[in-house]
Amino acid sequence: MLSVVVPVYNEGENIAEFLAELARRALPPYEVLIVHDRDDDDTLPVLAALKAADHGAFKHVRPVKNSVHRGPSGALRSGFAAAAGEHVLVAMADLSDDLSQVEALRDAARRGYAVVCPSRYCPGGEQRLNSIRATIPRWASLTLRALTGIPTHDATNSFRLYSRALLASLELTSTHSFSVTLEILAKAYWRDAAILEIPTVWNDRRHGVSKFPFVASLATYLPWFFLATAKGLLNRLGFGRPRG
């Protein structure tokens, strides 16, 4: 089974459309864990209405209260702990991720990849957003690849599939922003886990305004940037097993 972990913060405008799109793209069996911080999140009444209407998109949904730390990293860790699937996909409710790739990601995982990374910045990838929110993640990800040799051009993209076995083997500590996604990638790279990159097209959110302060969050990524850099140095010195 596939577990889709979706951290939300007032995504009431988007969640019904997200679930309908996922239902069109994902083959059963799968579950959708909608992870929220607060009981007054405006996503929850929409989920309740879908459940009351016996909407087909709701039958796979399981709301989860974030019990780790308020914010995206805590929500993702709460979702990982609750996931029942063999593979775990992180996706955003704002419909920025290309959900048409869900089955391709699952197929790659079945071939033995522990991490499958859709990339906006590799050949064939695209990010349809014109603002500083597009420039900084691109710069950070490409710098990390150049310094470390990590096998993805897009280390900051949260849209990613993991094996649950990998997640269960990692002691995750990130609590701020989306830094847990880089923590997982850096620790997987350190362990020489099988990592696959595929191109993706990322679109700006359909409704609402992004609540993610990327610039203010950069410091929370630094420990995992340095961990990946150390691994890259060991690989270049011949003490590690480089992956391309």
N, C-alpha and C positions, 0 to 999 in steps of 0.2 A: 504494500500500500504506500501511497504518497501522502505525506503530511505537508500542507501548505500553511506556512506561518505568516500571518498578516498583522503587523503592529499598526494600531490605529489611534488617531487623536482627532476626534470630531470629523470623521469622514462620512457623515450621514448623507451628503450629496452624492457620494461616489459608490458607496458600498453595494447597493443593489445592482448597479451596472457592472461593477467588478465581478460579483458572484455569478451574474448571468454570463459574462464573457468567459469566466473560468469554466463554467459548466459546459460551454460550447467547445472548449479547447482540451479539457482534461478527460481522460478515460477513467472510469472506475476501476479499482477502488481508490478513493482518495478522501481525505478529510481536510477541512479548512478551519484553522484555529485563529479566531479573531481575538487578538490580545489587546486589552485596553487597560489604562491606568486607573480611570475614575468611573464610578457608577453613573455619573451624569454625562458621560460621553455621548454626543448626539448620534453616534453610530448605533448604539444599542436599541433605541426605539425603532429604528428601521429594521433591524434584525428581528425584533419582536413582532413587527407587523408582517414580515415575510413568513415567520413561523406560524402566526395566526391564520394567514391566508393559505397555509400549506403549499407555499411556493416551492417549485421543484429545485430552485437554486439553493434553498435553505437546508435541504435534507442532509447535506454533507457538513454543515456548519456547527462548530462548537465554540462558543464564547469562552475566553480564558481571562481571568483577572491577573494582571502583572503583580507578582509577589516578590520580585527580586529588587528592583530599583526603578523609580519613575523615569520614563523616557524610553527611547527605542532599544538601546542595548539590553536593558532590563526586560523589556517586552519580548525581545527575541529569545533571551535565555529562558524566560518563563514558557514561551511557546515550544522551545526545544525540549524542555523537561516534560511537557505534556504530550508531545508528539508520539503517535503510535506507529507511524509508518517506517518502512525500511529506508526510505529516502525522504529528505526534508528540503522543501523549496521555500525560500523567502521571497515574497512579492509584496509590492505596495498597493494599497487600495485605491490610489489616485489614478490608476490605469496608465501610468507612465511606462510600465514594463510590457514587453511583447509576449503576451500570454499564448500566442500561436506557437511558441517554442517549447511549451511545457512537455509535450511528448518526446521531442528531440532531446531534451535534458534528461528525461527518464531513461531513454534508450542509451545515452552515454553512461549514465550511472550503472545500468545493467551490464555494460561492458567492463565495469571495474573501476571507473573513475570515482575517487572519493570526493572531489570538488569539481563542479562544472560551472565555469565562469562565463556568462554572457558578457561581451565586451563592446562598449561604445566606441573604443579608440583603436581597435585592431583593424586591419584591412577588411572592408565590408561592413564595418560597424558605423553607426551614426548617432549623434545626439542632436535632437531638434529643439534647441533652446539657445537663445541669444542673450546671454547675460553673464555676469561674473560667476554665477552659480554653475555655469558650464566650463569656464576657463580654469578655475582653481582645481576642481577634481581631475581634469585632464592633465594639468601640469603635475599635480601630486602623483598621479598614477604612473605617468610616463617617467618621471624622475625615479620613482621606486624601481621600476623595471630596469632602467639603465644602471642603477647602482647595485641591484641585487641579482638580476637575472631571473626574477620570479616569473613564472610562465603565464602571465596575463598582462595586457596593456591597461587594465581597468580594475585595479585593486580596491577602489573605493565604491564600486557598484554593489548595492545590497541584493539585487536580483541574482540569486545564485542557488544552486542545488548542492546539498551535502549528503553523504551517507550518514545515517544515524549512528552507525558504529564509530565513525570518526568523531562526531560530536560527543558521544558518550565517553570517548577516551581522553577528551581534552578537559582540563580544569580551567574554565573560562572565568575571567575576573572583571572584564570591562563593564562599566555601569553608566557611562555617559555617551550621549550622541549615538551614532551607528558604529562606534569604534570596535564593537565585538565582531563585526564582519571582517575587518582587517586583522584582528587578533586570530580569528579562526584560520584565515588564509596564511598568515605568517607562521603559525604553529604547524599547519599542514605542510607548508614548504620546508620547515625545519626537519620534519619527520620524513621527508621525501615521499609524501603521499602523492598519488596519481592525480594531477590537476590538468584539466582540459579547458581551453579557451575556445569559444565560438562567437562570431559576430552577432550583435543585436542592434536594433534600432530603438532608441529611447525617446519618448515624446514627453512634452510638458504635460502637467496634470490637466484633466478635463475640467474640473470644477474646483473652486476654492483657491486658497493661496498657500504656498509651501510654508511650513512652520519650522523648517530645518535650518539652523544657523551654522552653515558649513565653516565659515571663517572662524567663528568663535569655538568651533569644535576641533580645530586642527591639532591643538596640543594633546588631545585625548588619543590621537592616532600615533603620536611619536614613539611610545614604547614598542609598538609592533612594527613601525618603520625601522627602528634600530635592530629589532630581532631579525627581520628579513635581511637587513644589510649585513649583519654578522654571518648569517647563513650563506649569503652570496660570497662573502670574503673567504669563508672556509671552502666553498666550492672552487673558487679560483686558485686557492692554495693547494688544492688536491686532496683536501680532507673530507670532502662531502661528495655526494652523488648528484651532480647538476642535472636538472630536468629542463628540457627546452620546450 
